[in-house]
Amino acid sequence: MAKSVQAFIDNRGHLHTSARSAVIGDIAAALGRVGEEGGLTEGVARLILERRKFIEQAFADLDSLDERRPVLIESSEASTVEVLDLEDHRKQR
């Protein structure tokens, strides 16, 4: 007898057995061909999904930095400028 199954369709219309697989398919499609014959695309898509937390934090940092306007510093003041390490800044949060 036939059975009903849960399946997921990615943005290209391909059927997947898990939501994770469908998202990997969508990310792979967004990346296009990576490596010779596109053989690296799925692996890169998996890494992106696995490291999503870190990637999203990097984009959040970038968005935060893009919102700020650069400050012009006179050359005579340059010696008093403090350079911040983003990694240290992130740890302090």
Order of alpha helices (4+ residues) and beta strands (2+ residues): beta-beta-alpha-alpha-alpha-alpha
